[in-house]
């Protein structure tokens, strides 16, 4: 496991998204590396949404209502309870993650709908929802990272030394609570 966080950029954003090594390791444990594994799903948390980088410092696993190789459904009430508990600990739910049984994941039509629904529900608290799909290629290629602002689902790109800087135009993420209205999945 790398000691450095993975850094991702959204074109035009004035912030970067950093995924801490403990979170990368946690997510990698759920990669669907064989045909018998079912999809997993969980939530992503950050402490500070006002800086130049948003650090994803915790990922959790939600117990599925049901799970297949290519689909998963979680209990939204349990997700809300988790968000409220983590908010009391100073953590803001900034997104969702789930797995796909493919090397480099791309969002399905259902994924687009799920990201949009949760982004719109979180709009009073967040300017965008982080949406991570864990594929089974090695990190960072096996991680697909998107931000949905309620209008567009836009891909974040892994920041490498040869990545040109982006012009900052996007508002910072913000949070006012545990997203009590983001209840449907």
ZIJOLIN-V456871 format. One record per residue. N is the residue number from 0. RES is the residue in three letters. BURIAL is 1 if it has 24 or more other ideal C-beta (glycine too) atoms within 12 Angstrom, else 0. Layout:
n res burial
N RES BURIAL
N RES BURIAL
This chain:
n res burial
0 UNK 0
1 UNK 0
2 UNK 0
3 UNK 0
4 UNK 1
5 UNK 1
6 UNK 1
7 UNK 1
8 UNK 1
9 UNK 1
10 UNK 0
11 UNK 0
12 UNK 1
13 UNK 0
14 UNK 1
15 UNK 1
16 UNK 1
17 UNK 1
18 UNK 1
19 UNK 1
20 UNK 0
21 UNK 0
22 UNK 1
23 UNK 1
24 UNK 0
25 UNK 1
26 UNK 1
27 UNK 1
28 UNK 0
29 UNK 1
30 UNK 1
31 UNK 1
32 UNK 0
33 UNK 0
34 UNK 0
35 UNK 0
36 UNK 0
37 UNK 0
38 UNK 1
39 UNK 1
40 UNK 1
41 UNK 1
42 UNK 1
43 UNK 1
44 UNK 1
45 UNK 1
46 UNK 1
47 UNK 0
48 UNK 1
49 UNK 0
50 UNK 0
51 UNK 0
52 UNK 1
53 UNK 1
54 UNK 1
55 UNK 1
56 UNK 1
57 UNK 1
58 UNK 1
59 UNK 1
60 UNK 1
61 UNK 1
62 UNK 0
63 UNK 1
64 UNK 0
65 UNK 0
66 UNK 1
67 UNK 0
68 UNK 0
69 UNK 0
70 UNK 1
71 UNK 1
72 UNK 0
73 UNK 1
74 UNK 0
75 UNK 1
76 UNK 0
77 UNK 0
78 UNK 1
79 UNK 1
80 UNK 0
81 UNK 1
82 UNK 1
83 UNK 0
84 UNK 0
85 UNK 1
86 UNK 1
87 UNK 0
88 UNK 0
89 UNK 0
90 UNK 1
91 UNK 1
92 UNK 1
93 UNK 1
94 UNK 1
95 UNK 1
96 UNK 1
97 UNK 1
98 UNK 1
99 UNK 1
100 UNK 1
101 UNK 0
102 UNK 0
103 UNK 0
104 UNK 1
105 UNK 0
106 UNK 1
107 UNK 0
108 UNK 0
109 UNK 0
110 UNK 1
111 UNK 0
112 UNK 0
113 UNK 1
114 UNK 1
115 UNK 1
116 UNK 1
117 UNK 1
118 UNK 1
119 UNK 1
120 UNK 1
121 UNK 1
122 UNK 1
123 UNK 0
124 UNK 1
125 UNK 1
126 UNK 1
127 UNK 1
128 UNK 1
129 UNK 1
130 UNK 1
131 UNK 1
132 UNK 1
133 UNK 1
134 UNK 1
135 UNK 1
136 UNK 0
137 UNK 0
138 UNK 1
139 UNK 1
140 UNK 0
141 UNK 1
142 UNK 1
143 UNK 1
144 UNK 1
145 UNK 1
146 UNK 1
147 UNK 1
148 UNK 1
149 UNK 0
150 UNK 0
151 UNK 0
152 UNK 1
153 UNK 1
154 UNK 1
155 UNK 1
156 UNK 1
157 UNK 1
158 UNK 1
159 UNK 0
160 UNK 0
161 UNK 0
162 UNK 0
163 UNK 0
164 UNK 0
165 UNK 0
166 UNK 0
167 UNK 0
168 UNK 0
169 UNK 1
170 UNK 0
171 UNK 1
172 UNK 1
173 UNK 0
174 UNK 1
175 UNK 0
176 UNK 0
177 UNK 1
178 UNK 1
179 UNK 0
180 UNK 0
181 UNK 1
182 UNK 0
183 UNK 0
184 UNK 1
